[in-house]
Amino acid sequence: MIRDPEILEALLDSVRRFVRERLVPAENEVAETDEIPESIVQEMRDLGLFGLTIPEKFGGLELTMEEEVAVLLELCQTSPSFRSIIGTTVGIGSQGILMDGTPEQQAQWLPKLATGEVIASFALTEPEAGSDAASIRTTAIKNGDFYVINGTKRYITNAPHAGIFTLMARTNPNDKGAGGVSSFIVDAKTPGISFGKYDKKMGQRGAHTCDVIFDNVKVPAANLIGLKEGQGFKTAMKVLEKGRIHIAAVAVGVAKRILRDALAYALDRKQFGQSICDFQLVQAMLADSQAELYAAECMTVDAARRRDAGLNVSTEASSAKMFATEMCGRVADRAVQILGGAGYMTEYGIERFYRDVRLFRLYEGTTQIQQLIIAKNMIREARANA
């Protein structure tokens, strides 16, 4: 749902200019240093990018899902590392508080998240709990007015920069399933929290992940999201469902940039006395990429509109995330092929995108998890209607 087209277009123009003038020129620096310049992060704060999804009453822009998708399609036509620094605050880090937090919890944290004063991180994955999120082993045992948390979280995006963690932990050791999991707001400065080394990843330099270790960390009982135990898994699933539409939009935005660069190269590069874009086999790769990109964008926008309308979008969100992220990988692969040897060289940037986008098929639920969600929803609906 687009509420005010003129206001949205003004925001999109600002984002386009920011991407063109500040982010694209900084791509090589970030790739070489593994750091996003603080000046760029501050400009993101000034543009309101940390508060895209946070309600206006807390200082955010309160974008609808469709509006959020529109912004991401523009913001992500550059290195995905830039989106990552705001992504956990805009999405999975803040949305649990927004969806299920008490008014007091929202008032305490959402204004700080909206301005980017505090970065939120989502602490779900563990060494033995990723796709099987219900098997969380991190414990939160109540002791008076506090919960004592012990455990390790793995591959946590923005953990080194986080001000708070939306943490999933087991409050009922006797319930080994989803019903024993609760969600907490944990101040990153709390004693007992330590961090592992930055993970050395295949791509997305500048987007930092690491282990987060909780050793007898005392968290006030007032920080239990919604003040209800056993709701953490439900909160995580709601957050991830919205996040899947978000990641689908990210994949579409990056694919737009990759395809644009590949087309520009094909127009310029000469072989056998003509531009390689005039060769039909190159045209086939360009055409396949454009068609798949168009399909992914339509799916993502449709899923966003359905969510804005209040519909159940479990299937649509998973379908969009699965198709868009797989599409982006194929577009990146074809781009390397179109550039040939140049596509394998760092100076052209395509090989960096090729590595960067591989992650899209893993986080917010792997492609295989999306397949299971889609199929189970289909079977459930068919049996209900039988």
C-alpha positions in Angstrom: 0.0 0.0 0.0 1.4 3.4 -1.1 -0.1 6.0 1.3 1.3 9.2 -0.3 3.0 8.8 -3.7 4.6 12.3 -3.7 6.2 11.8 -0.2 7.4 8.4 -1.1 8.9 9.6 -4.4 10.8 12.3 -2.6 12.2 9.7 -0.2 13.1 7.5 -3.2 14.9 10.4 -4.9 16.9 11.0 -1.8 17.9 7.3 -1.6 18.8 7.1 -5.3 21.1 10.2 -5.0 22.6 8.7 -1.8 23.3 5.4 -3.5 24.7 7.1 -6.6 26.8 9.8 -5.0 28.0 8.2 -1.7 27.6 4.4 -1.7 28.7 3.3 -5.1 31.9 5.3 -4.9 32.7 3.7 -1.6 32.2 0.1 -2.7 35.9 -0.6 -3.3 36.9 1.0 0.0 34.5 -1.1 2.0 35.6 -4.3 0.1 39.3 -3.5 0.9 39.0 -2.4 4.5 36.0 -4.5 5.6 34.6 -1.4 7.2 31.7 1.0 6.3 32.9 4.6 7.0 31.3 6.1 10.0 30.4 9.2 7.9 28.2 7.0 5.7 26.5 5.4 8.7 25.8 8.9 10.0 24.3 9.9 6.7 22.1 6.9 6.9 20.9 8.1 10.3 20.3 11.5 8.9 18.2 10.1 6.1 16.1 8.2 8.5 17.0 4.8 7.1 17.3 3.2 10.5 13.7 4.1 11.2 12.0 3.0 8.0 9.6 0.5 9.7 9.3 2.1 13.1 6.0 4.1 13.9 6.0 7.8 13.5 5.1 8.3 17.1 8.5 6.8 18.0 10.4 8.9 15.5 10.4 6.5 12.5 9.0 6.8 9.0 6.4 3.9 9.6 6.6 2.7 6.0 4.1 0.1 4.8 5.6 -3.2 3.5 5.1 -2.0 -0.1 6.8 1.3 0.6 9.7 -0.6 2.4 10.1 -2.7 -0.7 10.2 0.3 -2.9 13.0 1.9 -0.8 15.0 -1.4 -0.8 14.8 -1.7 -4.6 16.7 1.6 -4.7 19.0 1.3 -1.7 20.2 -2.2 -2.7 21.5 -1.2 -6.1 25.0 -1.2 -4.6 27.0 -3.4 -2.3 24.5 -5.3 0.0 26.8 -4.6 3.0 25.4 -1.1 3.1 21.9 -2.4 3.6 23.1 -4.8 6.2 24.1 -2.1 8.6 20.5 -0.9 8.8 18.8 -4.2 8.0 18.7 -5.8 11.4 17.4 -2.6 13.0 14.8 -2.0 10.3 13.8 -5.7 10.3 14.4 -8.7 12.5 16.0 -6.8 15.3 13.2 -4.3 16.0 10.1 -6.0 14.7 9.8 -8.4 17.6 9.5 -5.4 19.9 7.1 -3.7 17.6 4.9 -6.7 17.0 4.8 -8.3 20.5 6.5 -5.9 22.9 4.6 -4.1 25.7 3.9 -0.3 25.3 6.7 0.3 27.9 9.2 -1.8 26.0 8.3 0.0 22.7 8.6 3.4 24.3 12.0 2.6 25.8 13.7 1.2 22.8 12.0 2.1 19.5 12.9 5.8 19.6 16.6 5.0 20.0 16.3 2.4 17.1 14.5 4.9 14.8 17.4 7.4 15.0 20.1 4.8 14.7 21.4 5.8 18.2 21.0 2.1 19.0 21.5 -0.8 16.5 19.4 -3.9 17.1 20.6 -7.4 16.3 18.6 -10.6 16.1 20.1 -13.4 18.2 18.4 -16.7 17.2 21.0 -19.0 15.4 23.2 -21.2 17.6 25.9 -23.8 16.8 23.2 -26.5 16.7 20.1 -24.4 16.0 19.7 -22.7 12.7 17.1 -24.0 10.3 15.7 -26.0 13.3 15.0 -22.9 15.3 12.9 -24.7 17.8 15.9 -26.6 19.1 17.4 -23.6 20.8 19.7 -24.5 23.7 20.5 -21.1 25.2 18.7 -20.9 28.5 17.0 -18.1 30.4 16.2 -19.2 34.0 14.1 -16.9 36.1 15.6 -15.9 39.4 13.5 -13.3 41.2 13.2 -10.2 39.1 15.8 -11.4 36.6 16.4 -14.1 34.1 19.9 -15.6 34.0 20.9 -16.3 30.4 23.6 -18.8 29.3 24.5 -19.9 25.8 26.1 -19.1 22.5 24.6 -17.5 19.4 26.3 -17.9 16.1 26.6 -15.8 12.8 24.8 -12.9 14.4 24.7 -10.0 12.0 25.8 -6.6 13.4 26.6 -8.2 16.8 29.8 -6.2 17.2 27.9 -2.9 16.7 24.6 -3.8 18.5 23.2 -1.8 21.3 20.5 -4.4 22.0 19.8 -8.0 21.0 16.4 -9.5 20.4 17.3 -12.8 21.9 15.6 -16.2 21.7 16.2 -18.4 24.7 14.6 -21.4 26.4 12.8 -20.5 29.6 11.3 -23.9 30.1 14.0 -26.6 30.1 11.4 -29.3 30.4 9.8 -28.2 27.1 12.3 -29.2 24.4 10.1 -27.8 21.6 9.0 -24.4 20.4 6.7 -23.8 23.4 9.7 -23.6 25.7 11.3 -20.6 23.9 10.8 -17.0 24.9 12.2 -13.7 23.5 14.1 -11.0 25.4 15.4 -7.5 24.9 19.0 -7.7 26.0 21.2 -4.6 26.5 24.5 -5.4 24.7 26.4 -3.7 27.6 25.1 -6.2 30.2 27.9 -7.9 32.1 28.6 -11.4 31.0 28.2 -10.8 27.3 31.3 -11.4 25.2 32.0 -11.6 21.5 34.0 -13.9 19.2 36.2 -12.8 16.4 34.7 -11.3 13.3 33.7 -14.2 11.0 35.7 -14.4 7.8 33.1 -14.7 5.1 32.9 -15.5 1.4 31.5 -12.0 0.7 29.7 -9.0 2.1 32.8 -7.4 3.6 31.8 -4.5 5.8 28.8 -6.5 7.1 30.1 -8.0 10.3 28.9 -11.2 12.1 30.3 -13.0 15.0 29.5 -15.4 17.9 27.8 -13.8 21.0 28.5 -15.6 24.3 26.1 -15.2 27.2 27.7 -16.2 30.6 25.3 -15.8 33.5 23.9 -12.7 32.0 21.3 -11.1 34.2 18.4 -9.6 32.3 15.5 -7.9 34.0 12.2 -9.8 33.9 10.7 -6.6 32.5 12.7 -7.2 29.3 10.8 -10.4 28.5 9.1 -9.4 25.3 5.3 -9.1 25.9 6.0 -10.2 29.5 4.9 -13.7 28.4 7.0 -16.8 28.4 6.7 -19.4 25.7 5.9 -16.9 22.9 9.4 -16.5 21.6 9.2 -18.9 18.7 5.9 -17.4 17.5 7.5 -13.9 17.7 10.6 -15.2 15.7 8.4 -16.7 13.0 6.3 -13.5 12.6 9.5 -11.5 12.4 11.1 -13.8 9.8 8.0 -13.9 7.7 8.1 -10.2 7.2 11.9 -10.4 6.8 11.5 -12.8 3.9 9.7 -10.1 1.9 12.4 -7.7 2.9 15.2 -10.0 1.7 13.3 -10.7 -1.6 13.4 -7.0 -2.2 17.1 -6.8 -1.4 17.8 -9.6 -3.9 15.8 -7.8 -6.6 17.5 -4.5 -6.0 21.0 -6.0 -6.2 20.0 -8.0 -9.3 19.0 -4.8 -11.0 22.5 -3.4 -10.4 24.2 -6.5 -11.6 22.2 -6.8 -14.8 22.6 -3.1 -15.5 26.4 -3.5 -15.2 26.4 -6.6 -17.4 24.4 -4.8 -20.1 26.7 -1.8 -20.1 29.7 -4.1 -20.5 28.0 -6.0 -23.3 27.2 -2.7 -25.1 30.8 -1.6 -24.8 32.8 -4.8 -25.3 33.8 -5.6 -28.9 34.5 -9.0 -30.4 34.7 -10.0 -34.0 34.1 -6.4 -35.0 30.9 -5.8 -33.1 29.5 -5.3 -29.6 29.0 -8.6 -27.8 25.4 -7.5 -27.0 24.6 -8.2 -30.7 25.5 -11.9 -30.3 22.3 -14.0 -29.8 23.7 -16.2 -27.0 24.6 -13.1 -25.0 21.2 -11.7 -25.7 19.6 -14.9 -24.4 21.4 -14.5 -21.0 20.4 -10.9 -20.8 16.8 -11.8 -21.7 16.5 -14.6 -19.2 17.9 -12.4 -16.5 15.4 -9.6 -17.3 12.4 -11.9 -17.4 13.3 -13.6 -14.0 14.0 -10.2 -12.5 10.6 -8.9 -13.6 8.9 -12.0 -12.2 10.7 -11.7 -8.8 9.9 -8.0 -8.5 6.2 -8.7 -9.3 6.1 -11.5 -6.7 7.8 -9.3 -4.0 5.5 -6.3 -4.5 2.4 -8.6 -4.6 3.4 -10.3 -1.3 4.0 -6.9 0.2 0.6 -5.6 -0.9 -1.1 -8.7 0.5 0.6 -8.3 3.8 -0.4 -4.6 4.0 -4.0 -5.8 3.3 -3.8 -8.0 6.5 -3.8 -11.3 4.6 -1.8 -14.4 5.6 1.3 -14.3 3.5 3.3 -17.2 4.8 3.3 -18.9 1.4 3.7 -15.7 -0.6 6.6 -14.5 1.6 8.5 -17.8 1.3 7.8 -18.0 -2.5 9.1 -14.5 -3.1 12.1 -15.0 -0.9 13.0 -18.3 -2.5 12.5 -17.2 -6.1 14.1 -13.8 -5.8 17.2 -15.0 -4.0 17.7 -17.9 -6.4 17.1 -15.5 -9.3 19.7 -13.1 -8.0 22.3 -15.9 -7.9 21.5 -16.9 -11.5 21.7 -13.3 -12.7 25.1 -12.9 -11.0 26.3 -16.1 -12.6 25.2 -15.0 -16.1 26.9 -11.6 -15.5 30.2 -13.3 -14.8 29.7 -15.2 -18.0 28.8 -12.2 -20.1 31.9 -10.3 -18.9 34.1 -13.4 -19.5 37.6 -13.1 -18.0 36.8 -9.6 -16.9 33.9 -11.0 -14.7 36.5 -12.9 -12.7 38.6 -9.8 -12.0 38.1 -7.7 -8.9 38.4 -4.4 -10.8 35.0 -4.9 -12.4 33.1 -5.7 -9.2 31.0 -8.4 -10.7 32.9 -11.1 -8.9 32.3 -9.3 -5.6 28.6 -9.3 -6.3 28.7 -12.9 -7.3 30.1 -13.8 -3.8 28.0 -11.3 -1.9 24.6 -12.5 -3.2 25.3 -16.2 -2.4 24.3 -15.4 1.2 20.7 -14.4 0.2 19.8 -18.1 -0.3 20.8 -18.9 3.3 19.6 -16.3 5.7 16.0 -15.6 6.8 15.6 -19.4 6.2 17.4 -21.3 3.5 15.8 -22.1 0.1 15.1 -25.6 1.4 13.3 -24.2 4.4 11.2 -22.1 2.1 10.3 -25.1 0.1 9.1 -26.9 3.2 7.0 -24.0 4.3 5.4 -23.6 0.9 4.7 -27.3 0.5 3.3 -27.7 4.1 1.0 -24.7 3.6 -0.3 -26.2 0.4 -0.9 -29.6 2.0 -2.5 -28.1 5.0 -4.9 -26.0 2.9 -5.8 -28.9 0.6 -6.6 -31.1 3.6 -8.7 -28.4 5.2 -10.7 -28.0 2.0 -11.1 -31.7 1.3 
